[in-house]
């Protein structure tokens, strides 16, 4: 069996660990999370790695370098999913990392090689993404312990139920001096590689995101008895805002999405008195994203004023853009070139990744693998064996390229 075929079959094995069969859903600190860690741990052990589950529930494995105790190059991605997920977002990167570690088990590297399966990139259970990788980055926020899931269980209680000690979460943090960097292989989650008929691409930066809740406040009145010139219809104002979001984000070269609208009072014969919108803004740089937000807010406020509406804005999430380190981009590019692609494609990632969090403590780089039609967060996620095979070769070559660079720097 080819290594690529084995990788794909292991992704199928992980699919069986779901809370909602036949759909795939595996969330943080659940029995399915425990099962995925155990399965990945067995694969790591078979690859000759020393394994452990860290204090935040991340599954880890390590090959020592040419001497014990050297700083580590991390390879990995995440093992959790969104509801009704596909088979490859996150999981493919973990399984590919294990396969590359197995290929290199007898190679004397100038650094240790570690694989990490992050526990909560998606944030499905507690509404806060990147919990596993932020623990590793040492950026844990004590306020998160009070987060609750849909059943009312706090994150603190979920830790205890999973046999983790909340008081020890800091032990998951890695010191910058103990790391060489982090490389993550991931499906593209977009159509660009497929459109260019390329198996692989390298990531230049990961989108800086901001999320908002916009409350458009008008007046609820009788739908039949209120003339148009007396209406303060919050939904009509919100609808104009949605169209502005689409038009202005396209013009700015950014990505903006209204994913949810809730209307009050929600009766068929009552003019909406309030409309609450979610807004997700992403761009390759923070300056682009913030410039769009400034202009967009001004235009939405203008619409609201003209319609006699009031706008309330609440920022719910912010994450800075994370550029991939030049030396790791160079390693990934060299890896892709080793597969026969002489002119690798560089892409910025509109989707978030664990590399965003890890980039706060060490250099990061990412390898994108083509996925069918750019579909992700959906059961129709699909990758081809030949693209996975190319990705494995490229990731291995990237590690070896970085090893040569570290060697040269050591002897310079």
C-alpha positions as CSV (number, residue, x, y, z in Angstrom):
1,X,0.0,0.0,0.0
2,X,1.3,3.5,-0.9
3,X,1.8,5.9,2.0
4,X,-0.7,8.3,0.4
5,X,-3.3,5.5,0.4
6,X,-2.6,4.7,4.0
7,X,-3.0,8.3,4.9
8,X,-6.5,8.4,3.2
9,X,-7.5,5.2,4.9
10,X,-6.5,6.6,8.3
11,X,-8.7,9.6,7.6
12,X,-11.6,7.2,7.1
13,X,-10.8,5.5,10.4
14,X,-11.0,8.9,12.1
15,X,-14.4,9.4,10.5
16,X,-15.8,6.6,12.6
17,X,-15.2,8.6,15.7
18,X,-18.3,10.8,15.6
19,X,-21.0,11.9,18.0
20,X,-23.6,12.2,15.2
21,X,-23.4,9.2,12.9
22,X,-23.5,9.0,9.9
23,X,-22.5,12.7,9.9
24,X,-19.1,13.6,11.3
25,X,-18.8,15.7,14.4
26,X,-16.0,15.5,16.9
27,X,-15.7,18.3,19.5
28,X,-13.3,19.2,22.2
29,X,-13.1,17.1,25.4
30,X,-15.7,14.6,24.2
31,X,-15.4,10.8,24.1
32,X,-14.8,11.1,20.3
33,X,-11.9,13.5,21.0
34,X,-10.4,10.9,23.4
35,X,-10.8,8.2,20.8
36,X,-9.1,10.3,18.1
37,X,-6.2,11.0,20.4
38,X,-5.8,7.3,21.2
39,X,-5.9,6.4,17.6
40,X,-3.4,9.1,16.5
41,X,-1.2,8.1,19.5
42,X,-1.1,4.5,18.3
43,X,0.0,5.7,14.8
44,X,2.6,7.9,16.3
45,X,4.0,4.9,18.4
46,X,4.0,2.8,15.3
47,X,6.1,5.5,13.7
48,X,8.6,5.1,16.5
49,X,7.7,8.2,18.4
50,X,7.4,8.8,22.1
51,X,3.8,9.9,22.8
52,X,1.8,11.9,25.3
53,X,-1.4,13.9,25.7
54,X,-0.5,17.4,26.9
55,X,-2.3,19.4,29.6
56,X,-4.7,20.9,27.1
57,X,-5.7,17.6,25.5
58,X,-3.5,17.9,22.4
59,X,-2.0,14.6,21.2
60,X,1.8,14.7,20.8
61,X,4.6,12.5,19.5
62,X,8.4,13.1,19.4
63,X,11.4,11.8,17.6
64,X,14.7,13.0,19.2
65,X,17.2,14.6,16.9
66,X,20.8,13.4,16.6
67,X,21.1,14.1,20.3
68,X,18.5,14.2,23.0
69,X,16.8,17.4,24.1
70,X,17.3,19.5,20.9
71,X,14.7,22.1,20.0
72,X,11.8,20.7,18.0
73,X,10.3,21.3,14.6
74,X,6.5,20.8,15.0
75,X,4.4,19.2,12.3
76,X,0.6,18.9,12.7
77,X,-2.9,20.2,12.4
78,X,-6.2,19.6,14.3
79,X,-8.3,16.5,15.0
80,X,-11.6,18.2,15.9
81,X,-14.3,19.1,13.4
82,X,-17.3,21.3,12.7
83,X,-20.8,19.8,12.7
84,X,-21.5,17.6,9.6
85,X,-17.8,17.9,8.6
86,X,-15.7,16.5,5.8
87,X,-13.0,14.0,6.3
88,X,-9.9,16.0,5.6
89,X,-10.0,19.5,7.2
90,X,-7.3,19.2,9.9
91,X,-7.2,15.5,10.1
92,X,-5.3,15.1,6.8
93,X,-2.5,17.4,8.1
94,X,-2.1,15.3,11.3
95,X,-2.0,12.0,9.5
96,X,0.4,13.4,6.8
97,X,2.7,14.6,9.6
98,X,2.8,11.2,11.2
99,X,3.6,9.6,7.9
100,X,6.5,12.0,7.3
101,X,7.8,11.4,10.8
102,X,7.8,7.7,10.1
103,X,9.7,8.2,6.9
104,X,12.3,10.2,8.8
105,X,12.5,8.0,11.8
106,X,16.1,6.9,11.0
107,X,17.3,10.3,9.8
108,X,19.7,12.1,12.2
109,X,18.2,15.6,12.1
110,X,19.8,18.7,13.8
111,X,16.5,19.1,15.7
112,X,13.8,17.0,17.3
113,X,10.8,16.2,15.1
114,X,7.4,16.4,16.8
115,X,3.9,15.8,15.6
116,X,0.9,17.5,17.3
117,X,-2.8,16.8,16.8
118,X,-4.5,20.0,18.1
119,X,-7.6,19.4,20.1
120,X,-9.9,22.4,19.4
121,X,-9.2,24.5,16.3
122,X,-12.8,24.9,15.2
123,X,-14.3,26.1,18.5
124,X,-17.5,24.1,17.8
125,X,-18.3,23.2,21.4
126,X,-17.5,26.3,23.4
127,X,-17.6,29.0,20.7
128,X,-13.9,29.9,21.1
129,X,-11.6,28.7,18.4
130,X,-7.9,27.7,18.7
131,X,-8.1,26.6,22.3
132,X,-5.6,23.7,21.9
133,X,-3.0,25.7,19.9
134,X,-3.4,28.8,22.1
135,X,-2.5,26.7,25.1
136,X,0.6,25.5,23.3
137,X,1.5,29.1,22.4
138,X,1.1,30.1,26.0
139,X,-1.7,32.6,25.4
140,X,-4.4,30.9,27.5
141,X,-6.9,33.4,29.0
142,X,-8.3,32.5,32.4
143,X,-11.6,34.0,31.4
144,X,-12.2,31.1,29.1
145,X,-12.8,28.7,32.0
146,X,-16.4,30.2,32.3
147,X,-17.3,29.4,28.7
148,X,-20.3,27.1,28.4
149,X,-21.4,24.6,25.8
150,X,-25.0,24.2,24.6
151,X,-25.7,21.9,27.6
152,X,-24.5,24.6,30.0
153,X,-21.3,22.7,30.9
154,X,-18.4,25.0,31.6
155,X,-15.0,24.6,30.0
156,X,-13.6,24.1,33.5
157,X,-16.0,21.2,34.2
158,X,-15.4,19.7,30.8
159,X,-11.6,19.6,31.6
160,X,-12.3,17.8,34.9
161,X,-14.7,15.3,33.1
162,X,-11.9,14.6,30.6
163,X,-9.5,14.0,33.5
164,X,-7.5,17.1,32.8
165,X,-6.5,19.5,35.5
166,X,-7.4,23.1,34.7
167,X,-4.7,24.3,37.1
168,X,-2.1,22.6,34.9
169,X,-3.1,24.0,31.5
170,X,0.0,26.2,31.5
171,X,2.2,23.1,31.2
172,X,1.1,22.7,27.6
173,X,2.9,26.0,26.7
174,X,6.1,25.7,24.7
175,X,9.0,28.1,25.1
176,X,10.2,29.8,21.9
177,X,13.8,28.6,22.6
178,X,12.5,25.0,22.5
179,X,11.1,25.3,19.0
180,X,12.6,25.5,15.5
181,X,9.3,26.3,13.9
182,X,5.9,24.8,12.9
183,X,4.8,23.4,9.6
184,X,1.2,22.5,8.8
185,X,-0.2,20.7,5.8
186,X,-3.8,21.5,5.1
187,X,-6.4,21.2,2.4
188,X,-6.7,24.6,0.6
189,X,-10.4,25.2,1.5
190,X,-10.6,27.2,-1.7
191,X,-10.6,26.6,-5.5
192,X,-7.4,28.3,-6.6
193,X,-5.1,25.2,-6.9
194,X,-7.8,23.2,-8.7
195,X,-8.3,26.1,-11.2
196,X,-4.6,26.2,-11.8
197,X,-4.3,22.4,-12.1
198,X,-1.7,22.3,-9.3
199,X,-1.5,19.7,-6.5
200,X,0.2,22.0,-4.0
201,X,0.7,25.6,-3.0
202,X,2.5,27.5,-0.2
203,X,0.9,29.9,2.2
204,X,2.1,33.5,2.4
205,X,-0.1,34.6,5.3
206,X,-3.2,33.7,7.2
207,X,-6.1,36.1,7.3
208,X,-6.5,38.5,10.0
209,X,-10.2,38.3,11.1
210,X,-12.6,40.5,13.0
211,X,-16.2,39.5,13.9
212,X,-19.0,41.8,14.9
213,X,-22.6,41.7,16.0
214,X,-24.5,44.6,14.4
215,X,-27.9,45.5,15.9
216,X,-30.1,47.6,13.7
217,X,-32.8,49.2,15.8
218,X,-36.1,50.5,14.3
219,X,-39.7,50.4,15.5
220,X,-42.1,47.5,15.4
221,X,-45.5,48.5,14.2
222,X,-48.6,47.1,12.4
223,X,-47.7,45.9,8.9
224,X,-51.0,46.9,7.5
225,X,-51.7,50.2,9.3
226,X,-48.3,51.9,9.0
227,X,-47.6,54.0,5.8
228,X,-44.2,53.6,4.2
229,X,-43.2,57.2,5.1
230,X,-43.8,56.3,8.7
231,X,-41.9,53.0,8.7
232,X,-38.6,52.4,10.5
233,X,-38.1,48.9,9.2
234,X,-35.0,47.4,10.8
235,X,-34.9,44.5,8.4
236,X,-34.9,46.7,5.3
237,X,-32.0,48.7,6.7
238,X,-30.2,45.4,7.6
239,X,-30.8,44.2,4.0
240,X,-29.1,47.3,2.6
241,X,-26.2,46.7,5.0
242,X,-25.8,43.1,3.7
243,X,-25.6,44.4,0.1
244,X,-23.0,47.0,1.2
245,X,-21.0,44.2,2.8
246,X,-20.8,42.2,-0.4
247,X,-20.1,45.2,-2.7
248,X,-17.5,46.9,-0.6
249,X,-15.6,43.8,0.3
250,X,-15.3,42.8,-3.4
251,X,-14.1,46.3,-4.2
252,X,-11.5,46.2,-1.4
253,X,-10.2,42.7,-2.3
254,X,-11.2,41.4,1.1
255,X,-13.7,38.8,2.3
256,X,-16.8,39.7,4.4
257,X,-19.7,37.5,5.3
258,X,-23.1,38.0,7.0
259,X,-23.8,34.5,8.2
260,X,-26.7,35.1,10.5
261,X,-29.7,37.5,10.8
262,X,-32.2,37.4,13.6
263,X,-35.3,39.6,13.4
264,X,-37.6,40.7,16.2
265,X,-40.5,40.4,16.9
266,X,-40.5,38.0,13.9
267,X,-44.3,38.0,13.1
268,X,-45.6,38.1,9.5
269,X,-47.8,41.1,10.1
270,X,-45.4,43.2,12.2
271,X,-42.7,45.5,10.8
272,X,-39.4,44.3,12.1
273,X,-38.3,46.5,15.0
274,X,-34.9,45.0,15.3
275,X,-32.4,43.0,13.2
276,X,-29.2,41.5,14.6
277,X,-26.5,40.6,12.1
278,X,-23.3,38.7,12.3
279,X,-20.3,40.1,10.3
280,X,-17.1,38.3,9.6
281,X,-14.2,40.3,8.0
282,X,-11.0,38.8,6.7
283,X,-8.1,40.1,4.6
284,X,-4.5,39.2,3.9
285,X,-3.3,42.1,6.1
286,X,-4.8,43.8,9.1
287,X,-4.5,47.2,7.4
288,X,-6.8,46.0,4.5
289,X,-9.3,44.5,6.9
290,X,-9.4,47.5,9.2
291,X,-9.7,49.9,6.3
292,X,-12.7,48.0,5.0
293,X,-14.3,48.0,8.4
294,X,-13.9,51.8,8.8
295,X,-15.5,52.5,5.4
296,X,-18.2,49.9,5.8
297,X,-19.3,51.1,9.2
298,X,-19.6,54.7,7.9
299,X,-21.8,53.5,5.0
300,X,-24.0,51.3,7.2
301,X,-24.5,54.2,9.7
302,X,-25.4,56.5,6.7
303,X,-28.1,54.0,5.6
304,X,-29.5,53.7,9.2
305,X,-29.6,57.5,9.7
306,X,-31.5,57.9,6.4
307,X,-34.1,55.4,7.4
308,X,-34.5,56.6,11.0
309,X,-32.7,53.6,12.4
310,X,-30.0,53.2,15.1
311,X,-26.9,51.1,14.7
312,X,-25.2,49.3,17.6
313,X,-21.9,47.6,17.1
314,X,-20.3,44.9,19.3
315,X,-16.9,43.4,18.4
316,X,-16.9,39.7,19.3
317,X,-13.6,38.5,18.0
318,X,-10.3,39.8,16.7
319,X,-7.2,37.9,15.5
320,X,-4.2,39.5,13.8
321,X,-3.1,38.3,10.4
322,X,-0.2,35.8,10.7
323,X,2.5,36.0,8.0
324,X,4.4,32.8,7.3
325,X,8.1,33.1,8.1
326,X,10.3,33.6,5.0
327,X,12.6,30.7,6.0
328,X,9.7,28.4,6.3
329,X,8.1,29.6,3.1
330,X,11.4,28.9,1.5
331,X,11.4,25.4,2.9
332,X,7.9,24.7,1.7
333,X,8.6,26.1,-1.8
334,X,11.7,23.9,-2.0
335,X,9.5,20.9,-1.0
336,X,7.0,21.7,-3.7
337,X,9.7,22.1,-6.3
338,X,11.1,18.7,-5.3
339,X,7.8,17.2,-6.7
340,X,8.4,18.6,-10.1
341,X,6.5,21.9,-9.8
342,X,9.1,24.5,-10.7
343,X,6.9,27.5,-10.1
344,X,4.9,27.0,-6.9
345,X,1.8,29.0,-6.3
346,X,1.7,31.3,-3.2
347,X,-1.7,31.9,-1.6
348,X,-2.9,33.8,1.4
349,X,-5.3,31.8,3.5
350,X,-8.7,33.4,4.2
351,X,-9.5,30.5,6.6
352,X,-8.0,30.4,10.1
353,X,-5.6,27.7,11.2
354,X,-3.7,26.6,14.3
355,X,-0.6,28.2,12.8
356,X,-2.2,31.6,13.6
357,X,-1.9,30.8,17.3
358,X,1.5,29.0,17.2
359,X,2.9,31.9,15.2
360,X,2.9,34.0,18.4
361,X,5.6,31.7,19.8
362,X,7.6,30.4,16.8
363,X,7.9,30.8,13.1
364,X,5.2,29.1,11.0
365,X,4.8,27.8,7.5
366,X,2.0,26.0,5.6
367,X,1.5,23.7,2.7
368,X,-1.8,23.6,0.9
369,X,-3.1,20.5,-0.8
370,X,-5.6,20.8,-3.6
371,X,-9.2,19.8,-2.7
372,X,-12.1,19.1,-5.0
373,X,-14.0,22.3,-6.0
374,X,-12.5,24.1,-2.9
375,X,-15.2,22.4,-0.8
376,X,-14.6,22.4,3.0
377,X,-16.6,22.2,6.2
378,X,-18.9,19.8,4.3
379,X,-19.2,16.1,3.8
380,X,-18.2,16.5,0.1
381,X,-14.6,17.4,1.0
382,X,-12.4,15.3,-1.3
383,X,-8.7,15.0,-2.1
384,X,-7.0,12.9,-4.7
385,X,-4.4,10.2,-3.8
386,X,-1.8,11.7,-6.2
387,X,-2.1,15.1,-4.6
388,X,-1.6,13.6,-1.1
389,X,1.4,11.7,-2.4
390,X,2.9,14.9,-3.7
391,X,2.1,16.6,-0.4
392,X,3.9,13.9,1.6
393,X,7.0,14.2,-0.6
394,X,6.9,18.0,-0.4
395,X,6.5,18.0,3.4
396,X,9.3,15.6,3.9
397,X,11.5,17.6,1.5
398,X,10.6,20.8,3.4
399,X,11.8,19.2,6.7
400,X,15.1,18.1,5.1
401,X,15.6,21.6,3.5
402,X,15.1,23.2,6.9
403,X,17.5,20.7,8.4
404,X,20.2,21.6,5.9
405,X,19.6,25.3,6.7
406,X,19.9,24.7,10.4
407,X,23.1,22.7,9.8
408,X,24.6,25.5,7.8
409,X,23.7,28.1,10.4
410,X,25.2,26.0,13.2
411,X,28.5,25.7,11.4
412,X,28.6,29.2,10.0
